[in-house]
Amino acid sequence: EAGRAGKLQDVLIEVKTSGEATKYGFAAAEVCEAIKEISVFKNINVKGLMTVAAVVDTPEKARPYFRKLKELRDEMAPGLSAQGKRLDVLSMGMTDDFEAAIQEGANMVRIGRGIFKD
């Protein structure tokens, strides 16, 4: 679709850092290969990784899921994106746990409920 529209589409690769059946994404062991396969599409620009932490009762308990994503990104060789750029975006953390995510390296958070309240 990006090719038909004549645009370069930035994307994030979702990684399943928790074992929860309700979460989606690539397993950590699959991420490098997935990025290599996705990067052959000239209209797709892989900018980084994202994850959704497990549902926990305190933000501190979400921290290991964020740390795991940052460690995975840091271990990956640069040059996996279609343009040979480092995967700079780490999108992790939502309304209830974004502070822990930022402390673990997030540079994109998703605040929904905190802004759009019923």
Buried (B, 14 or more C-beta within 10 A) or exposed (E): EBEEEEEEEEBBBBBBBBEEEEBEBBEBEEBBEBBEEBBEBEBBBBBBBBBBBBEBEEBEBBBBBBBBBBBBBEEBEEEBBBEEBBBEBBBBBBBBBBBBBBEBBBEBBBEEEEEEEE
